[in-house]
């Protein structure tokens, strides 16, 4: 008997409307964190180097990028992150 894969588990779990609702609520947060990590990697920076450029500690960068963290970053932190990775922060409401 084969083990259930993550994809199979997710597909089955999302059939539950409550799970789907919670999953959908987390999508924006996960998208931002994935974008931050992609920006840092595209800039060729480690968390240590990015922290140095931002004048902070590596642990703060790690927490900012962590999917387990419940901390909401300040706007100026996101602006500094963007600048250090060669980007500009743009906030938009749709």
N, C-alpha and C positions, 0 to 999 in steps of 0.2 A: 504494500500500500504506500503510495507516494505522499509526501508531505504537502500541505497547502502552501502555495506560494503567496508572497505579499500581494501580488496582483489579484489572485483569486480571492484572498481574504478581503481586500479592499472592495472588490466588486460585490461580494456578498454583503459586507457591512453597509455599503451605500444603498442597498435596497431598503434598509430601515429608514423611514422618513426623518426620524429624530437625528440619526447619525448624519444623514445627508445635510440636514439643516445646520448642524454644528460644523460640519466639514466646509460648507459654503461660507460660513461666517469667518473661518480662518484663512480663506484663500487670499485676501488682500495682504495680510500680515506675512504669510509665507512668500508671496510674490515679491514683497519689498526685501525680505531677507535674502532671497535667492538673487535678486538684482544687485544688492550690496556686495555679495560674495563674487558675483560675476564681474562687477566693476573693478574690484580689488585685484582679481586674478588677471583681467585684461590689462591692467596697469602694471602687471608684473611685480606686485607688492606682496610681501608676507604680512601677516597680522602685526608682527614686530615692527617692520619698517613703516607700515601705515600708522601705527601708534606713535612712532617717533615723529613722523611728519605732522601729526595732529596734536602733538604735545600731550599725549595721554599714555596710559599703560596698555600693554597687549591684552590684559584681562578684560579691559573695557571694550576693546574691539571684538574679542571672542564673545563676550556677553551680547553685544549688539547684533552679531551675526548668528547667534545661537537660536535654533528653533525651539529650544526648551525654555528660553528666557521669557519672562512676563513683563520685562521692563520696557516702557515706551521711551524711545529716544527723544531728546529735545530737538527742536527744529535746528538750532545752531550746530548741534552735533552732526545732523544729517548734511547740513551745508558744508561743514568742515570735511566730512567724509568725501562728499562729492568733489570738493576742490582738490583734496589730496590725491584723488584718483583721476584727476583731469576732466572732471565733469562739472555740470552746473545743476543745482537742484531746481526743479520746476514742480510746483504744486498745482494741481488742477482738480476741479470738482465737476463731475458729470452727472 
